[in-house]
């Protein structure tokens, strides 16, 4: 019997981005993506694990390089506002599941400032039972420890949990620990009828 459902954020609970942050920064402020991509290839990985602070890294290494004139909070606001379109179809399914007594959680790779934005500013904390985020767990979804920690915290068996993600690699890792992990495809309405 299913007792909990885990949902990825980007591409599942939130609609896919129209443009990545680096593309928007290039379009709106003329910052070359070549100056932005090193952040994601290097320090941002530690931010996702809660081992580094994104604001500190941006201040020390990137704001000047990018020629950013505003505050760090203005930059983060610019970043997050481009990644906030909620998938209403998925939220309606979450509401239906919770009405049936099935707990629903985020399960996502996030750094702490965006996690706070998603939960508090965007209000996802009011729509779900909670969230399991890489910055808090210290592991990413590409490592089965991420899912083992969730099972331990929920005190559930793998077969009592369903996980939806739009990336096959994450689905495969969750399956390694016995979770019923499913690949989400936006155009397939893949949640409908699958969790009754």
LOKOL-435351 format. One record per residue (C-alpha): residue number from 0; residue in three letters; x, y, z. Coordinates in pm, 1 decimal, always signed. Example, Ala and Ser with C-alpha at 12.3 -4.5 7.8 and 13.67 -1.06 7.14 Angstrom:
% LOKOL-435351
<i->0	aa->ALA	X->+1230.0	Y->-450.0	Z->+780.0>
<i->1	aa->SER	X->+1367.0	Y->-106.0	Z->+714.0>
//
This chain:
% LOKOL-435351
<i->0	aa->UNK	X->+0.0	Y->+0.0	Z->+0.0>
<i->1	aa->UNK	X->+131.0	Y->+343.0	Z->-98.1>
<i->2	aa->UNK	X->+180.1	Y->+569.5	Z->+203.9>
<i->3	aa->UNK	X->+395.8	Y->+847.7	Z->+59.1>
<i->4	aa->UNK	X->+473.1	Y->+1000.8	Z->-278.5>
<i->5	aa->UNK	X->+791.5	Y->+1195.4	Z->-350.9>
<i->6	aa->UNK	X->+798.1	Y->+1460.7	Z->-622.3>
<i->7	aa->UNK	X->+1094.0	Y->+1620.4	Z->-794.5>
<i->8	aa->UNK	X->+1066.7	Y->+1999.0	Z->-821.5>
<i->9	aa->UNK	X->+1200.1	Y->+2115.6	Z->-1158.2>
<i->10	aa->UNK	X->+1016.4	Y->+1953.2	Z->-1445.4>
<i->11	aa->UNK	X->+751.9	Y->+1793.7	Z->-1221.4>
<i->12	aa->UNK	X->+605.6	Y->+2025.5	Z->-953.6>
<i->13	aa->UNK	X->+737.4	Y->+2321.7	Z->-1150.3>
<i->14	aa->UNK	X->+703.7	Y->+2338.7	Z->-1526.5>
<i->15	aa->UNK	X->+1030.5	Y->+2318.4	Z->-1719.7>
<i->16	aa->UNK	X->+1223.0	Y->+2643.5	Z->-1748.4>
<i->17	aa->UNK	X->+1179.1	Y->+2836.1	Z->-2070.3>
<i->18	aa->UNK	X->+1543.4	Y->+2942.9	Z->-2039.6>
<i->19	aa->UNK	X->+1823.4	Y->+2859.4	Z->-1801.3>
<i->20	aa->UNK	X->+1956.7	Y->+3125.9	Z->-1564.8>
<i->21	aa->UNK	X->+2274.5	Y->+3161.7	Z->-1771.2>
<i->22	aa->UNK	X->+2067.7	Y->+3226.3	Z->-2086.1>
<i->23	aa->UNK	X->+1848.0	Y->+3483.6	Z->-1913.4>
<i->24	aa->UNK	X->+2150.8	Y->+3658.3	Z->-1764.5>
<i->25	aa->UNK	X->+2302.5	Y->+3675.7	Z->-2113.0>
<i->26	aa->UNK	X->+1979.9	Y->+3804.6	Z->-2270.4>
<i->27	aa->UNK	X->+1892.3	Y->+4062.3	Z->-2004.0>
<i->28	aa->UNK	X->+2236.3	Y->+4175.5	Z->-1884.0>
<i->29	aa->UNK	X->+2478.9	Y->+4071.8	Z->-2157.3>
<i->30	aa->UNK	X->+2673.8	Y->+3831.1	Z->-1935.2>
<i->31	aa->UNK	X->+2837.8	Y->+3559.9	Z->-2142.4>
<i->32	aa->UNK	X->+2725.2	Y->+3207.1	Z->-2046.0>
<i->33	aa->UNK	X->+3095.4	Y->+3115.0	Z->-2052.0>
<i->34	aa->UNK	X->+3134.1	Y->+3331.2	Z->-1738.9>
<i->35	aa->UNK	X->+2836.5	Y->+3170.0	Z->-1564.9>
<i->36	aa->UNK	X->+2881.3	Y->+2800.8	Z->-1640.7>
<i->37	aa->UNK	X->+3193.2	Y->+2757.3	Z->-1420.1>
<i->38	aa->UNK	X->+2972.0	Y->+2824.0	Z->-1115.6>
<i->39	aa->UNK	X->+2754.3	Y->+2525.1	Z->-1199.9>
<i->40	aa->UNK	X->+3045.0	Y->+2299.7	Z->-1290.2>
<i->41	aa->UNK	X->+3226.4	Y->+2375.8	Z->-966.0>
<i->42	aa->UNK	X->+3106.7	Y->+2547.7	Z->-646.2>
<i->43	aa->UNK	X->+2734.7	Y->+2508.3	Z->-703.9>
<i->44	aa->UNK	X->+2769.7	Y->+2132.7	Z->-652.3>
<i->45	aa->UNK	X->+2883.1	Y->+2198.0	Z->-294.0>
<i->46	aa->UNK	X->+2589.5	Y->+2437.8	Z->-245.7>
<i->47	aa->UNK	X->+2350.6	Y->+2158.7	Z->-342.6>
<i->48	aa->UNK	X->+2500.7	Y->+1944.4	Z->-66.8>
<i->49	aa->UNK	X->+2486.9	Y->+2218.8	Z->+195.7>
<i->50	aa->UNK	X->+2867.8	Y->+2236.5	Z->+207.8>
<i->51	aa->UNK	X->+2897.2	Y->+2589.2	Z->+66.8>
<i->52	aa->UNK	X->+2694.8	Y->+2910.5	Z->+79.3>
<i->53	aa->UNK	X->+2579.5	Y->+3037.0	Z->-260.1>
<i->54	aa->UNK	X->+2571.9	Y->+3402.3	Z->-154.1>
<i->55	aa->UNK	X->+2930.5	Y->+3385.8	Z->-27.8>
<i->56	aa->UNK	X->+3051.6	Y->+3222.3	Z->-347.6>
<i->57	aa->UNK	X->+2871.3	Y->+3470.2	Z->-570.0>
<i->58	aa->UNK	X->+3006.9	Y->+3768.0	Z->-373.0>
<i->59	aa->UNK	X->+3365.3	Y->+3640.7	Z->-362.5>
<i->60	aa->UNK	X->+3401.3	Y->+3510.9	Z->-713.7>
<i->61	aa->UNK	X->+3123.7	Y->+3589.9	Z->-958.5>
<i->62	aa->UNK	X->+2941.4	Y->+3922.2	Z->-909.3>
<i->63	aa->UNK	X->+3236.0	Y->+4133.4	Z->-1017.7>
<i->64	aa->UNK	X->+3322.5	Y->+3895.7	Z->-1300.3>
<i->65	aa->UNK	X->+2965.4	Y->+3920.8	Z->-1427.9>
<i->66	aa->UNK	X->+2953.7	Y->+4298.5	Z->-1384.9>
<i->67	aa->UNK	X->+2646.7	Y->+4270.4	Z->-1161.8>
<i->68	aa->UNK	X->+2556.7	Y->+4614.5	Z->-1026.1>
<i->69	aa->UNK	X->+2272.7	Y->+4520.2	Z->-792.9>
<i->70	aa->UNK	X->+2268.3	Y->+4338.0	Z->-460.3>
<i->71	aa->UNK	X->+2310.4	Y->+3966.0	Z->-413.8>
<i->72	aa->UNK	X->+1942.9	Y->+3938.5	Z->-319.1>
<i->73	aa->UNK	X->+1842.6	Y->+4117.4	Z->-639.5>
<i->74	aa->UNK	X->+2045.9	Y->+3865.8	Z->-837.7>
<i->75	aa->UNK	X->+1882.2	Y->+3571.8	Z->-661.9>
<i->76	aa->UNK	X->+1539.0	Y->+3727.6	Z->-716.1>
<i->77	aa->UNK	X->+1617.7	Y->+3757.5	Z->-1087.9>
<i->78	aa->UNK	X->+1735.5	Y->+3394.0	Z->-1089.1>
<i->79	aa->UNK	X->+1440.1	Y->+3244.7	Z->-903.0>
<i->80	aa->UNK	X->+1167.5	Y->+3443.9	Z->-1078.6>
<i->81	aa->UNK	X->+1251.4	Y->+3266.6	Z->-1404.2>
<i->82	aa->UNK	X->+1192.6	Y->+2926.4	Z->-1244.9>
<i->83	aa->UNK	X->+857.8	Y->+2948.5	Z->-1068.4>
<i->84	aa->UNK	X->+578.8	Y->+2825.2	Z->-1298.6>
<i->85	aa->UNK	X->+384.3	Y->+2572.8	Z->-1090.0>
<i->86	aa->UNK	X->+244.7	Y->+2267.6	Z->-1266.7>
<i->87	aa->UNK	X->-122.4	Y->+2297.4	Z->-1170.4>
<i->88	aa->UNK	X->-201.8	Y->+1946.5	Z->-1293.1>
<i->89	aa->UNK	X->+55.7	Y->+1795.3	Z->-1058.0>
<i->90	aa->UNK	X->-63.5	Y->+2011.5	Z->-768.3>
<i->91	aa->UNK	X->-420.6	Y->+1894.1	Z->-821.5>
<i->92	aa->UNK	X->-296.6	Y->+1533.9	Z->-804.6>
<i->93	aa->UNK	X->-105.5	Y->+1613.5	Z->-484.7>
<i->94	aa->UNK	X->-421.3	Y->+1758.6	Z->-333.5>
<i->95	aa->UNK	X->-615.5	Y->+1446.5	Z->-430.9>
<i->96	aa->UNK	X->-350.4	Y->+1216.2	Z->-283.4>
<i->97	aa->UNK	X->-337.6	Y->+1407.2	Z->+44.1>
<i->98	aa->UNK	X->-717.9	Y->+1392.0	Z->+71.4>
<i->99	aa->UNK	X->-679.8	Y->+1012.8	Z->+55.0>
<i->100	aa->UNK	X->-429.5	Y->+1024.4	Z->+342.6>
<i->101	aa->UNK	X->-119.0	Y->+972.5	Z->+129.1>
<i->102	aa->UNK	X->+166.8	Y->+1197.5	Z->+235.2>
<i->103	aa->UNK	X->+333.5	Y->+1403.6	Z->-39.9>
<i->104	aa->UNK	X->+687.0	Y->+1542.9	Z->-24.3>
<i->105	aa->UNK	X->+936.0	Y->+1721.1	Z->-243.1>
<i->106	aa->UNK	X->+1249.4	Y->+1519.2	Z->-317.1>
<i->107	aa->UNK	X->+1494.2	Y->+1745.3	Z->-495.2>
<i->108	aa->UNK	X->+1849.4	Y->+1864.0	Z->-541.2>
<i->109	aa->UNK	X->+1837.5	Y->+2223.6	Z->-412.7>
<i->110	aa->UNK	X->+2069.0	Y->+2473.0	Z->-249.9>
<i->111	aa->UNK	X->+1939.9	Y->+2640.9	Z->+65.1>
<i->112	aa->UNK	X->+1833.5	Y->+2981.3	Z->-71.7>
<i->113	aa->UNK	X->+1628.2	Y->+2839.2	Z->-355.0>
<i->114	aa->UNK	X->+1487.1	Y->+2576.6	Z->-119.2>
<i->115	aa->UNK	X->+1368.0	Y->+2858.4	Z->+107.0>
<i->116	aa->UNK	X->+1223.2	Y->+3042.4	Z->-193.0>
<i->117	aa->UNK	X->+1034.7	Y->+2732.7	Z->-312.1>
<i->118	aa->UNK	X->+896.7	Y->+2641.7	Z->+28.6>
<i->119	aa->UNK	X->+820.6	Y->+2985.6	Z->+169.5>
<i->120	aa->UNK	X->+795.6	Y->+3249.6	Z->-104.0>
<i->121	aa->UNK	X->+636.8	Y->+3021.8	Z->-361.8>
<i->122	aa->UNK	X->+437.0	Y->+2854.8	Z->-84.8>
<i->123	aa->UNK	X->+504.7	Y->+2489.5	Z->-160.7>
<i->124	aa->UNK	X->+531.1	Y->+2416.3	Z->+212.0>
<i->125	aa->UNK	X->+156.8	Y->+2481.0	Z->+236.3>
<i->126	aa->UNK	X->+75.0	Y->+2239.2	Z->-45.1>
<i->127	aa->UNK	X->+279.4	Y->+1937.6	Z->+62.8>
<i->128	aa->UNK	X->+369.5	Y->+1752.3	Z->+380.1>
<i->129	aa->UNK	X->+734.2	Y->+1857.6	Z->+360.3>
<i->130	aa->UNK	X->+1048.4	Y->+1830.8	Z->+157.2>
<i->131	aa->UNK	X->+1362.2	Y->+1623.2	Z->+134.8>
<i->132	aa->UNK	X->+1627.3	Y->+1845.3	Z->-15.0>
<i->133	aa->UNK	X->+1988.5	Y->+1769.4	Z->-95.9>
<i->134	aa->UNK	X->+2115.3	Y->+2075.5	Z->+92.2>
<i->135	aa->UNK	X->+1967.5	Y->+1931.0	Z->+412.6>
<i->136	aa->UNK	X->+2033.1	Y->+1560.2	Z->+351.0>
<i->137	aa->UNK	X->+2392.6	Y->+1609.6	Z->+235.2>
<i->138	aa->UNK	X->+2336.6	Y->+1375.4	Z->-59.4>
<i->139	aa->UNK	X->+2198.6	Y->+1420.5	Z->-409.8>
<i->140	aa->UNK	X->+1940.4	Y->+1206.2	Z->-588.1>
<i->141	aa->UNK	X->+2214.7	Y->+1042.5	Z->-792.0>
<i->142	aa->UNK	X->+2324.4	Y->+860.7	Z->-474.7>
<i->143	aa->UNK	X->+2102.2	Y->+595.9	Z->-320.0>
<i->144	aa->UNK	X->+2187.6	Y->+731.3	Z->+27.4>
<i->145	aa->UNK	X->+1952.8	Y->+1022.0	Z->-55.4>
<i->146	aa->UNK	X->+1658.7	Y->+781.9	Z->-78.2>
<i->147	aa->UNK	X->+1772.1	Y->+561.0	Z->+209.4>
<i->148	aa->UNK	X->+1771.0	Y->+867.6	Z->+437.3>
<i->149	aa->UNK	X->+1417.5	Y->+955.1	Z->+324.8>
<i->150	aa->UNK	X->+1291.8	Y->+603.0	Z->+395.9>
<i->151	aa->UNK	X->+1452.0	Y->+611.3	Z->+740.1>
<i->152	aa->UNK	X->+1303.8	Y->+951.0	Z->+823.7>
<i->153	aa->UNK	X->+957.4	Y->+850.7	Z->+702.6>
<i->154	aa->UNK	X->+991.0	Y->+510.9	Z->+871.9>
<i->155	aa->UNK	X->+848.6	Y->+346.6	Z->+559.7>
<i->156	aa->UNK	X->+940.0	Y->+43.1	Z->+351.4>
<i->157	aa->UNK	X->+1053.5	Y->+108.5	Z->-6.6>
<i->158	aa->UNK	X->+740.9	Y->-54.2	Z->-148.9>
<i->159	aa->UNK	X->+526.1	Y->+199.9	Z->+40.6>
<i->160	aa->UNK	X->+682.3	Y->+492.6	Z->-146.8>
<i->161	aa->UNK	X->+641.7	Y->+622.5	Z->-502.8>
<i->162	aa->UNK	X->+887.3	Y->+870.0	Z->-654.7>
<i->163	aa->UNK	X->+824.7	Y->+1085.8	Z->-962.7>
<i->164	aa->UNK	X->+1115.5	Y->+1249.9	Z->-1147.1>
<i->165	aa->UNK	X->+1174.5	Y->+1371.6	Z->-1501.4>
<i->166	aa->UNK	X->+1531.3	Y->+1235.7	Z->-1516.1>
<i->167	aa->UNK	X->+1589.2	Y->+867.5	Z->-1582.2>
<i->168	aa->UNK	X->+1912.5	Y->+860.0	Z->-1378.5>
<i->169	aa->UNK	X->+1732.1	Y->+964.7	Z->-1059.6>
<i->170	aa->UNK	X->+1451.2	Y->+715.7	Z->-1124.5>
<i->171	aa->UNK	X->+1707.8	Y->+436.4	Z->-1165.1>
<i->172	aa->UNK	X->+1882.0	Y->+522.9	Z->-835.9>
<i->173	aa->UNK	X->+1552.8	Y->+524.5	Z->-641.8>
<i->174	aa->UNK	X->+1467.8	Y->+184.8	Z->-790.3>
<i->175	aa->UNK	X->+1798.6	Y->+49.4	Z->-657.1>
<i->176	aa->UNK	X->+1664.6	Y->+90.3	Z->-303.3>
<i->177	aa->UNK	X->+1329.0	Y->-64.5	Z->-395.1>
<i->178	aa->UNK	X->+1120.1	Y->+251.4	Z->-433.8>
<i->179	aa->UNK	X->+852.2	Y->+246.6	Z->-703.3>
<i->180	aa->UNK	X->+1017.0	Y->+520.7	Z->-907.9>
<i->181	aa->UNK	X->+851.8	Y->+650.3	Z->-1222.5>
<i->182	aa->UNK	X->+966.5	Y->+873.0	Z->-1505.4>
<i->183	aa->UNK	X->+750.4	Y->+1183.6	Z->-1538.1>
<i->184	aa->UNK	X->+678.2	Y->+1319.2	Z->-1883.7>
<i->185	aa->UNK	X->+500.1	Y->+1653.1	Z->-1899.2>
<i->186	aa->UNK	X->+304.0	Y->+1578.6	Z->-2214.3>
<i->187	aa->UNK	X->+180.6	Y->+1237.9	Z->-2104.9>
<i->188	aa->UNK	X->-26.9	Y->+1339.1	Z->-1802.5>
<i->189	aa->UNK	X->+167.9	Y->+1055.8	Z->-1643.3>
<i->190	aa->UNK	X->+28.4	Y->+1098.8	Z->-1291.1>
<i->191	aa->UNK	X->-336.8	Y->+1056.6	Z->-1389.6>
<i->192	aa->UNK	X->-472.1	Y->+722.9	Z->-1285.0>
<i->193	aa->UNK	X->-136.0	Y->+588.1	Z->-1169.5>
<i->194	aa->UNK	X->-174.1	Y->+648.5	Z->-796.1>
<i->195	aa->UNK	X->-530.0	Y->+548.3	Z->-724.0>
//
